[in-house]
Amino acid sequence: MWRRYYELTKPRVVALITFTAIVGTLLASPGWPPLRALIWGTLGIALASGCAAAINHVLDRRFDEQMARTQSRPLPTRQLTERRALIFAAALGIVAMTILAFLVNLLTAALTFASLIGYAVVYTVWLKHATSQNIVIGGAAGAAPPILGWAAVTNHIDPNALLLFLIIFVWTPPHFWALAIARKDEYARAGIPMLPVTHGVEHTRLQVLLYTVLLFVVTLMPFLTGMSGLIYLVCALLLNSRFLYYALALKLTARQELPMRVFRYSVTYLMWLFAALLIDHYLKIG
């Protein structure tokens, strides 16, 4: 039973979200951040992310039943009821907000709550079904974790934290649209207006390429602004070059395996990019 509840939290997604929040926490301090902010802030953000994921499961149940990628989730398979899932989500949310408000600071709690509502309600209920630009607009909620981690330490919103937000915000469309290309027929069957469904695969491939080029530029900004040094610059150039190679291949060829390969690489890309920010922060050489 615990594994069913655990699956409701989308653990892989939450792990990446939590990692970017931790990076924000660590970058916010010249040395080691206050343990109170690091431990309780990370826990609160992770629990809130799990809460948002569980709510998403409930609200998307009837769509998940129609898609092969999501048919085996706990709600479509009737392993859990919607009522139990909502109680679980509420418990996670209450604990998360209590931790952040009383053990971290009110700003982090408020921003986390806004992010939770943005993803679990605004994106899932409205944006996802209203426009093919759903993932672009809704990506703001998923890009918030570095700001949350930064605010946990400083209790204010820093321009450098906004730069981390911008990186994830621009990364989200090529990341998700690659998956949408691979699952185009499933989204069409479920009636969800993802870009490949509404504008076709060729147009989506072009958008993936254009956003990847934009991402290349945006990820150089930490170095150009003096936030990061040479270690990060070298890693960013290597990671971006490979991402751009995949995006070009996706645009110029029709190989069936490429969309999922781009999708999987994009996850690895973001993880290593933020790891490079962290390494550079503590071992800066220029």
C-alpha positions in Angstrom: 0.0 0.0 0.0 2.8 2.5 0.8 4.2 2.0 -2.6 0.9 3.2 -4.2 0.9 6.3 -2.1 4.6 6.8 -2.9 3.8 6.6 -6.6 1.2 9.4 -6.2 4.1 11.8 -5.3 5.8 11.2 -8.7 9.1 10.5 -7.0 11.4 11.0 -10.0 9.9 14.4 -10.8 10.0 15.4 -7.1 13.6 14.3 -6.8 14.7 16.6 -9.6 12.6 19.4 -8.2 14.1 18.9 -4.8 17.6 18.8 -6.2 17.2 22.2 -7.9 15.8 23.6 -4.7 18.8 22.3 -2.8 21.1 24.0 -5.3 19.2 27.2 -4.8 19.7 26.9 -1.1 23.4 26.2 -1.3 24.1 28.9 -3.9 22.3 31.5 -1.7 25.1 31.3 0.9 28.9 32.1 0.4 29.7 29.1 2.5 27.6 26.4 4.0 24.0 27.5 4.4 22.2 27.4 7.8 21.2 23.8 8.5 17.7 24.9 9.6 17.0 26.3 6.2 18.7 23.5 4.3 17.0 20.6 6.2 13.5 22.0 6.9 13.4 24.0 3.7 14.2 21.0 1.5 11.8 18.8 3.4 9.0 21.3 3.1 9.5 21.9 -0.6 9.7 18.1 -1.3 6.5 17.4 0.6 4.7 20.3 -1.1 5.9 18.9 -4.5 4.5 15.5 -3.5 1.2 17.1 -2.6 0.9 18.8 -5.9 1.7 15.6 -7.7 -0.9 13.7 -5.8 -3.5 16.3 -6.6 -2.5 16.1 -10.2 -3.1 12.3 -10.1 -6.7 12.9 -8.8 -7.6 15.7 -11.3 -6.1 13.8 -14.3 -7.5 10.4 -13.5 -9.9 10.1 -16.4 -7.2 11.3 -18.8 -4.7 8.9 -17.4 -7.1 6.1 -18.1 -6.8 6.8 -21.8 -3.0 7.0 -22.1 -0.7 4.0 -22.1 2.0 5.9 -20.3 -0.3 6.6 -17.3 -2.8 3.7 -17.3 -0.9 1.8 -14.7 -1.0 4.6 -12.1 -2.8 3.9 -8.8 -6.0 5.7 -9.5 -6.7 4.4 -13.1 -6.0 0.8 -11.8 -8.3 1.4 -8.8 -5.5 0.5 -6.4 -6.4 3.7 -4.5 -9.6 5.8 -4.4 -9.7 9.5 -5.1 -10.8 10.1 -1.6 -7.7 8.4 -0.1 -5.5 10.2 -2.6 -6.9 13.6 -1.7 -6.6 12.9 2.1 -2.9 11.9 1.4 -2.3 15.1 -0.6 -3.9 17.2 2.1 -1.8 15.7 4.8 1.4 16.3 2.7 0.3 19.9 2.0 -0.5 20.7 5.6 2.7 19.3 6.9 4.7 21.1 4.2 3.2 24.5 4.9 3.5 24.1 8.6 7.2 23.3 8.3 7.9 26.1 5.9 5.9 28.7 7.8 7.1 28.0 11.3 10.6 26.5 10.8 11.8 28.4 7.7 10.1 31.6 6.9 6.7 32.9 5.6 8.1 34.1 2.2 9.2 30.5 1.4 5.9 29.1 2.6 3.9 31.6 0.5 5.9 31.1 -2.7 5.8 27.3 -2.3 2.0 27.5 -1.8 1.6 29.6 -4.9 3.8 27.2 -6.9 1.7 24.3 -5.6 -1.6 25.9 -6.7 -0.1 27.0 -10.0 0.8 23.4 -10.9 -1.9 21.3 -9.2 -4.8 23.6 -10.0 -4.1 26.3 -12.6 -2.1 24.2 -14.9 -3.8 20.8 -14.4 -7.4 22.1 -14.4 -7.2 24.9 -16.9 -4.0 25.6 -18.8 -3.4 22.0 -19.8 -6.7 21.8 -21.6 -7.0 25.4 -22.7 -4.0 26.1 -25.0 -1.2 24.4 -26.8 1.1 26.8 -25.0 0.1 25.1 -21.7 3.6 23.8 -20.9 5.2 27.2 -21.6 2.9 29.2 -19.3 2.6 26.4 -16.7 6.3 25.9 -16.7 6.6 28.8 -14.3 5.4 26.6 -11.4 7.9 23.9 -12.2 10.7 26.5 -12.4 10.1 27.9 -8.9 12.1 25.5 -6.7 15.5 27.3 -6.9 13.8 30.5 -5.8 12.2 28.6 -3.0 15.5 27.2 -1.8 17.1 30.6 -2.1 14.4 32.3 -0.2 14.7 29.7 2.6 18.1 31.1 3.3 17.8 34.8 2.5 14.1 35.5 3.1 14.0 37.5 -0.1 13.9 37.0 -3.9 17.4 37.5 -5.4 18.2 38.2 -9.0 20.4 35.2 -9.2 17.6 33.0 -8.0 15.4 34.5 -10.8 18.2 33.5 -13.2 17.9 29.9 -12.1 14.2 30.1 -12.5 14.7 31.4 -16.1 16.9 28.4 -16.9 14.3 25.9 -15.9 11.5 27.9 -17.4 13.2 27.9 -20.9 14.3 24.2 -20.4 10.7 23.0 -19.8 9.2 23.4 -23.4 11.9 21.4 -25.3 12.0 18.9 -22.5 8.2 18.2 -22.5 7.5 18.7 -26.2 10.0 16.0 -27.0 7.8 13.6 -24.8 4.7 15.1 -26.4 5.9 14.2 -29.9 6.5 10.6 -28.8 3.1 10.4 -27.1 1.2 12.5 -29.7 -1.5 9.9 -30.4 -2.2 9.3 -26.7 -2.6 13.1 -26.1 -4.9 13.3 -29.1 -7.0 10.4 -27.9 -7.3 12.0 -24.4 -8.3 15.3 -26.0 -5.3 17.3 -24.5 -4.2 20.1 -26.9 -0.4 19.5 -26.7 1.5 21.3 -29.4 2.1 18.2 -31.7 -1.6 17.6 -31.6 -2.7 21.1 -32.5 0.1 22.3 -34.7 1.7 19.1 -35.9 5.0 17.3 -35.3 7.1 19.3 -37.7 6.1 22.6 -36.1 6.9 21.1 -32.6 10.3 19.9 -33.8 11.1 23.4 -34.9 9.9 24.8 -31.5 12.1 22.3 -29.7 15.1 23.5 -31.7 14.4 27.2 -31.2 13.9 26.8 -27.5 17.1 24.7 -27.2 19.0 27.6 -28.9 17.4 30.0 -26.5 18.3 27.7 -23.6 21.9 27.7 -24.8 22.0 31.5 -24.5 20.2 31.7 -21.2 22.5 29.1 -19.5 25.5 31.2 -20.3 24.1 34.1 -18.2 25.3 32.8 -14.9 28.9 33.1 -16.2 28.3 36.4 -18.0 26.8 38.0 -14.8 29.6 36.7 -12.6 27.4 34.4 -10.7 29.5 31.4 -11.8 33.0 30.8 -13.1 34.9 28.7 -15.6 33.9 25.3 -14.3 30.3 26.0 -14.9 31.0 27.6 -18.3 32.8 24.6 -19.6 30.1 22.2 -18.4 27.3 24.4 -19.8 29.0 24.5 -23.2 29.4 20.8 -23.3 25.9 20.0 -22.1 24.3 22.6 -24.4 26.3 21.3 -27.4 24.9 17.8 -27.0 21.4 19.1 -26.4 21.6 21.2 -29.5 22.9 18.2 -31.5 19.8 16.2 -30.4 17.5 19.0 -31.2 19.0 19.4 -34.7 18.7 15.7 -35.3 15.1 15.8 -34.1 14.4 18.6 -36.6 16.2 17.2 -39.6 15.4 13.5 -39.3 12.4 11.3 -38.6 14.1 8.7 -36.5 11.4 7.2 -34.2 13.6 6.9 -31.2 14.8 10.5 -31.1 11.9 12.2 -29.3 12.3 9.9 -26.2 16.1 10.2 -26.4 15.8 14.0 -26.4 13.4 13.7 -23.5 15.6 11.5 -21.4 18.7 13.5 -22.2 17.0 16.7 -21.1 16.5 15.3 -17.6 20.1 14.4 -17.4 21.1 17.7 -18.8 19.3 19.7 -16.2 20.6 17.6 -13.4 24.2 18.0 -14.5 23.8 21.7 -15.3 22.7 22.4 -11.7 25.4 20.1 -10.4 27.9 22.2 -12.3 26.5 25.4 -10.7 27.0 23.8 -7.3 30.6 22.5 -8.0 31.6 25.8 -9.4 30.2 27.6 -6.4 32.5 25.7 -4.0 35.5 25.3 -6.4 35.4 28.5 -8.4 38.5 29.1 -10.4 37.6 32.0 -12.5 
